[in-house]
């Protein structure tokens, strides 16, 4: 038994994983039921995993519409404990292999760090190439993902567990795309897709695009680079150079059975502004994208009505407002916030901060 496998299946790691998986969700019935019988549940899970008898349960699926339609697939809580236990052990193996300009789902990184980096680059360079992978999570090929993970993870037990988790979900939608060398049946024969919502999916998403990060940084060498999941930016003073990089990246991604979103991939003049992570960036300032403001105003109107009808508590409203303010403050939004809160007098004093 390898030291990594022993650490992954240790009682301490499983208890820590259960705590992290329950964070912010302790009131949910499935989480509360598991925690009410915590030690027996974890010891049973430990025996199943160490004995190779563990099998992931079925996903609960539901759709959300905000900010855009998405299908969320939620694993049973006991499986989420396993996901956290796994990523706690294997993420450090990959961390030093990731480029420092990949900002999603990494300790010490995040969307606001990505925005700060992109904002500085926007002030230094004339042009930016913004690229977006089309249906990234539904498109990830299982075989390619497992091969990328196996290059670093030598432990056969951990690879067995990863294989179970990856195979527990398969995208079953209309997404069919042919790549060079495919036969008529290739897209139907290859398993693909990871569920939005899994802790492991976020980590796997970074692993899957890491070869692209390395190719861009080492070979293309843009003036600056930033990636957040499947949304990425390349900066330069030359539009022609960025168009050439666009072509090379598109060809490179074919090898990973991914395509770029044609409607969201283009070159911008930085002076005209460009969208990134809910903001619009300019060389001298950064403002919230209009759809973000529209969604916040709509949700605020709903909370206004629910609060005065006695349907929600003050604390619920306050948490929502403060979270949005904390995000909006990363842009030049003081006047916008003043304008919005003037429309909702019920937020005065106890609900707002400047």
C-alpha positions, 0 to 999 in steps of 0.5 A: 500500500502506497503512502499516498493511499494510506494518507487518503484513506486515513481516519483524519483525512476522511473526518477533515473531508466530511467537515469541508464537504459540509461547510455551508450545507449543514442544514441540508437533510442529507448532510444533517443525516450523515453528520448525525451518525458521523463516525459509523458513516465514515468508518463504513466509507473507509472500509468500502474504499480501502477494500475496493468495494466503494461505488459512487451513488446516483446524481441528483440533477436540477437546472439553474437559469442564473446567469445562464441555463446550466444542468447541475449534477449533485453527488450524494454527500458520502461521495462528496466526502470521498471527492474532498478526501481525494483532492486534498491528497492529489492536488499538491502533486499538480500544484507546482505543475500549474502555471501561475496565471491559472486562477480558478479553484486554487488556494491563494488564487481566485476570480478577484486575483484574476481580475487584478492581473487582467486589469494590470495587463489591460493597462500595459497592452493595446490588444487582448484575445479573449477565448472561451471553450465551448461546453467545456465540462460536457466535452472533457474526454474521460480517456484523455483526462485519465491519461493526464492524471496518470502521468503524475499519479503513480499509485494504482489505488488512487488511479482506481478511485479516480477512474470510478469517479470519472466513470460515474458521470457521462454527458448524455446530450446532443453535443456531438463534434467530429475531430481530425481522424474520427470515424462516424462513430467515434464521438459516440464511442468515447465517454465524455463529460464531468458534472458541474458541482463536484469538487473533483470536477473543478480540479480535473478542469485545471488538469485538463487545460494545463497542457494548453497553459504550458503551450501558450506560456512556453511557445506562444509567449503572449505579453500577458496571460490569464485563465479562469476555468475555460475563460482565458485572455492573451495580451499583445500590442499586435492584433495580427499576432493574437489572430495567429495565436487564436488559430494555433490554440484552436488547432492545439485544443482539437487534440483534447477534443475541445472546440472554442466558442465562436461567438465568445472568442475574439480580439478586442482593442483594450481601449474599447473594453472587454468582458471578463468574469462579470466585469468589463475591463478598460485600461483606466477602470473596470465596471460591472457588466450590465447583465450582472447589474440587471440580475442583482437589481431583479434579485433585490426587488424579490428580496424587498418584497419577501422581506416586507412580507415576512418571508425572509429574515434580515440576515438573509438579505444582509448576507446577499447584499454584503456578498454582492458589495464585496464583489462589486467593490473590486471594480469602479462601482461606487456611484453605481452602488449609491444609485442602486441603494437609493432605489431600495430605502429598506437597505438603509443603515442596517443592510448596507455598507460603503 
